[in-house]
Structures are given as structure tokens and as C-alpha cells.
Amino acid sequence: MPHALIIDENIAISRGIEACLAALGFASFDHTWSERQALAAARLHRPDIIVIGDDIEVGCALRAARIISADGTIPVLMVSGDPVRAARKLAAPHSYDGPMRLNQIEEAVALALRPA
């Protein structure tokens, strides 16, 4: 039963991401809108994938995703309405593919979960 952690302050975007992931077989979700909430949610239920959006209320979604996925076993996807702005946020682009648009999430999830 795959579990996803969605880090984004926009509930409409978060629900859109959830709908896409549910169609791909994800069964449970944590929605967070701050770095602290994301870290706490991941401690309670380790995600199989992390999807970050454009913005969060407090902290940095990218930093939270890096901390949670530090061992390299949890794929991280970035979904953005403004890929140029999002690309500027990526401090280490070699370790992340994306950002992805919402309509590319199926392809991105398949790529992220593909065995190495």
C-alpha cells in the first residue's frame, strides 16, 4: 500500500497531485504545508514518494525532502506551475529530475519508482 507525502501550501494543487497518485495506485497520503509538518509526517509514516509543490507556508519544502530522503531510497518529485522559477530553487539539480508539471506526474512517478 504505497504512501505519498505531499508538501505544498495550495490545497487545490495538493488534491490534484493526490488524485494523480491515487490513479497510479497510491493508497494513503499526508498533506503538509510547512517544513516542520513534513518532517513530522515522515517520522510517523515513511513515504514511498515525496511530491513537493511551488511553495509552503513556513520553511523550505526542498530542504524537508532532502532530509527525509537523505538515504536515497525515497524518490522526490517537484510539481510546478512555473518550471523556470522552480528550477532556480534547486540547489543541487544533478540529484533531482524536474520540476514536472502536474500532467507529467504519471511519467515522473514511473521514472522515480523504476528499479535502478
Contacts in CASP RR format, 6 or more apart in sequence:
PFRMAT RR
TARGET T0000
AUTHOR 0000-0000-0000
METHOD contacts of the structure
MODEL  1
MPHALIIDENIAISRGIEACLAALGFASFDHTWSERQALAAARLHRPDII
VIGDDIEVGCALRAARIISADGTIPVLMVSGDPVRAARKLAAPHSYDGPM
RLNQIEEAVALALRPA
1 27 0 8 1.000
1 28 0 8 1.000
2 25 0 8 1.000
2 26 0 8 1.000
2 27 0 8 1.000
2 28 0 8 1.000
2 48 0 8 1.000
2 49 0 8 1.000
3 26 0 8 1.000
3 27 0 8 1.000
3 28 0 8 1.000
3 29 0 8 1.000
3 30 0 8 1.000
3 45 0 8 1.000
3 46 0 8 1.000
3 47 0 8 1.000
3 48 0 8 1.000
4 17 0 8 1.000
4 18 0 8 1.000
4 21 0 8 1.000
4 26 0 8 1.000
4 28 0 8 1.000
4 29 0 8 1.000
4 30 0 8 1.000
4 47 0 8 1.000
4 48 0 8 1.000
4 49 0 8 1.000
4 50 0 8 1.000
4 51 0 8 1.000
5 29 0 8 1.000
5 30 0 8 1.000
5 32 0 8 1.000
5 38 0 8 1.000
5 41 0 8 1.000
5 42 0 8 1.000
5 47 0 8 1.000
5 49 0 8 1.000
5 50 0 8 1.000
5 51 0 8 1.000
5 68 0 8 1.000
6 14 0 8 1.000
6 17 0 8 1.000
6 18 0 8 1.000
6 21 0 8 1.000
6 29 0 8 1.000
6 30 0 8 1.000
6 31 0 8 1.000
6 32 0 8 1.000
6 50 0 8 1.000
6 51 0 8 1.000
6 52 0 8 1.000
7 32 0 8 1.000
7 33 0 8 1.000
7 38 0 8 1.000
7 50 0 8 1.000
7 51 0 8 1.000
7 52 0 8 1.000
7 53 0 8 1.000
7 56 0 8 1.000
7 61 0 8 1.000
7 64 0 8 1.000
7 65 0 8 1.000
8 14 0 8 1.000
8 17 0 8 1.000
8 31 0 8 1.000
8 33 0 8 1.000
8 51 0 8 1.000
8 52 0 8 1.000
8 53 0 8 1.000
8 54 0 8 1.000
8 55 0 8 1.000
8 56 0 8 1.000
8 61 0 8 1.000
8 79 0 8 1.000
9 33 0 8 1.000
9 55 0 8 1.000
9 56 0 8 1.000
9 57 0 8 1.000
10 53 0 8 1.000
10 54 0 8 1.000
10 55 0 8 1.000
11 31 0 8 1.000
13 53 0 8 1.000
13 54 0 8 1.000
13 79 0 8 1.000
13 102 0 8 1.000
14 31 0 8 1.000
16 102 0 8 1.000
17 51 0 8 1.000
17 53 0 8 1.000
17 79 0 8 1.000
17 102 0 8 1.000
17 105 0 8 1.000
18 26 0 8 1.000
18 29 0 8 1.000
18 31 0 8 1.000
20 102 0 8 1.000
20 105 0 8 1.000
20 106 0 8 1.000
21 29 0 8 1.000
21 49 0 8 1.000
21 51 0 8 1.000
21 105 0 8 1.000
21 109 0 8 1.000
22 29 0 8 1.000
23 106 0 8 1.000
24 105 0 8 1.000
24 106 0 8 1.000
24 109 0 8 1.000
26 48 0 8 1.000
26 49 0 8 1.000
28 45 0 8 1.000
30 41 0 8 1.000
30 42 0 8 1.000
30 44 0 8 1.000
30 45 0 8 1.000
30 47 0 8 1.000
32 38 0 8 1.000
32 40 0 8 1.000
32 41 0 8 1.000
32 56 0 8 1.000
33 56 0 8 1.000
33 57 0 8 1.000
34 56 0 8 1.000
34 57 0 8 1.000
34 58 0 8 1.000
34 59 0 8 1.000
35 56 0 8 1.000
35 58 0 8 1.000
35 59 0 8 1.000
35 60 0 8 1.000
35 61 0 8 1.000
35 63 0 8 1.000
35 64 0 8 1.000
36 58 0 8 1.000
36 59 0 8 1.000
38 56 0 8 1.000
38 61 0 8 1.000
38 64 0 8 1.000
38 65 0 8 1.000
38 68 0 8 1.000
39 64 0 8 1.000
39 67 0 8 1.000
39 68 0 8 1.000
41 47 0 8 1.000
42 50 0 8 1.000
42 64 0 8 1.000
42 68 0 8 1.000
46 74 0 8 1.000
47 68 0 8 1.000
47 74 0 8 1.000
48 74 0 8 1.000
48 113 0 8 1.000
49 74 0 8 1.000
49 75 0 8 1.000
49 76 0 8 1.000
49 77 0 8 1.000
49 109 0 8 1.000
49 112 0 8 1.000
49 113 0 8 1.000
50 65 0 8 1.000
50 68 0 8 1.000
50 69 0 8 1.000
50 74 0 8 1.000
50 75 0 8 1.000
50 76 0 8 1.000
50 77 0 8 1.000
51 76 0 8 1.000
51 77 0 8 1.000
51 78 0 8 1.000
51 79 0 8 1.000
51 105 0 8 1.000
52 61 0 8 1.000
52 62 0 8 1.000
52 64 0 8 1.000
52 65 0 8 1.000
52 76 0 8 1.000
52 77 0 8 1.000
52 78 0 8 1.000
52 79 0 8 1.000
53 61 0 8 1.000
53 78 0 8 1.000
53 79 0 8 1.000
53 80 0 8 1.000
53 86 0 8 1.000
54 80 0 8 1.000
54 81 0 8 1.000
54 82 0 8 1.000
54 85 0 8 1.000
54 86 0 8 1.000
55 61 0 8 1.000
62 78 0 8 1.000
62 89 0 8 1.000
62 90 0 8 1.000
62 91 0 8 1.000
65 76 0 8 1.000
66 76 0 8 1.000
68 74 0 8 1.000
69 75 0 8 1.000
69 76 0 8 1.000
75 109 0 8 1.000
75 112 0 8 1.000
75 113 0 8 1.000
76 96 0 8 1.000
76 112 0 8 1.000
77 97 0 8 1.000
77 98 0 8 1.000
77 100 0 8 1.000
77 105 0 8 1.000
77 108 0 8 1.000
77 109 0 8 1.000
77 112 0 8 1.000
78 86 0 8 1.000
78 90 0 8 1.000
78 96 0 8 1.000
78 98 0 8 1.000
78 99 0 8 1.000
78 100 0 8 1.000
79 99 0 8 1.000
79 100 0 8 1.000
79 101 0 8 1.000
79 102 0 8 1.000
79 105 0 8 1.000
80 86 0 8 1.000
80 99 0 8 1.000
80 100 0 8 1.000
80 101 0 8 1.000
81 101 0 8 1.000
81 102 0 8 1.000
83 98 0 8 1.000
83 99 0 8 1.000
83 101 0 8 1.000
86 98 0 8 1.000
86 99 0 8 1.000
87 93 0 8 1.000
87 98 0 8 1.000
87 99 0 8 1.000
90 96 0 8 1.000
90 98 0 8 1.000
90 99 0 8 1.000
97 108 0 8 1.000
97 111 0 8 1.000
97 112 0 8 1.000
98 108 0 8 1.000
100 107 0 8 1.000
100 108 0 8 1.000
END
